[in-house]
Structure formats: C-alpha cells, structure tokens
C-alpha cells in the first residue's frame, strides 16, 4: 500500500477487502485540527478513485 505511511494522523489496515482508517495524533487520541481534516479528505478522495 503506497498510502500506508503517507499521512501523519491516519493509519490504514486492509483485511478481507475492507479498508479501516484509524485517526490518531502521534498514535494517541486524535486532536482534530486543520491538518487532520485535510489528510482525511485527501485519503477518502484517493481511495474513492480506486
């Protein structure tokens, strides 16, 4: 997965064809900010195109 380590606040896991996206801040509870929002939008758009 080329997107696996692309985002600072998102982690990906694919199992049995299901993509799970985990949101976090440095591996801990998420602190939602502008960067997180931009990463999430980009990641979802990128996965939807596939």
Wavefront OBJ file of the C-alpha trace (Angstrom):
o trace
v 0.000 0.000 0.000
v 1.673 3.197 -1.101
v -0.673 5.318 1.057
v 0.034 3.292 4.189
v 2.568 5.736 5.658
v 1.663 8.842 3.665
v -0.408 10.567 6.355
v 0.697 11.767 9.767
v -2.685 11.327 11.515
v -4.172 8.359 9.637
v -3.339 4.659 9.851
v -4.661 2.064 7.407
v -5.411 -1.620 7.697
v -6.958 -3.742 4.944
v -8.441 -7.112 5.796
v -10.729 -9.240 3.615
v -11.208 -6.332 1.207
v -12.281 -3.886 3.942
v -10.147 -0.778 4.451
v -10.107 0.509 8.014
v -8.817 4.039 8.632
v -7.795 4.954 12.174
v -7.410 8.618 13.087
v -4.837 9.474 15.743
v -2.315 12.060 16.907
v 1.128 10.505 17.333
v -0.506 7.123 17.946
v -2.683 8.526 20.746
v -6.195 10.004 20.940
v -6.966 12.254 17.999
v -6.627 16.012 18.317
v -8.632 17.178 15.318
v -7.138 20.165 13.522
v -6.820 21.576 10.034
v -4.077 19.145 9.029
v -6.147 16.165 10.169
v -9.112 17.449 8.177
v -7.034 17.901 5.019
v -5.442 14.454 5.353
v -8.796 12.753 5.878
v -10.379 14.460 2.870
v -7.386 13.625 0.654
v -7.289 9.999 1.830
v -11.006 9.415 1.295
v -10.941 11.034 -2.127
v -7.887 8.994 -3.078
v -9.484 5.701 -2.016
v -12.789 6.551 -3.717
v -10.999 6.905 -7.068
v -9.764 3.325 -6.962
l 1 2 3 4 5 6 7 8 9 10 11 12 13 14 15 16 17 18 19 20 21 22 23 24 25 26 27 28 29 30 31 32 33 34 35 36 37 38 39 40 41 42 43 44 45 46 47 48 49 50
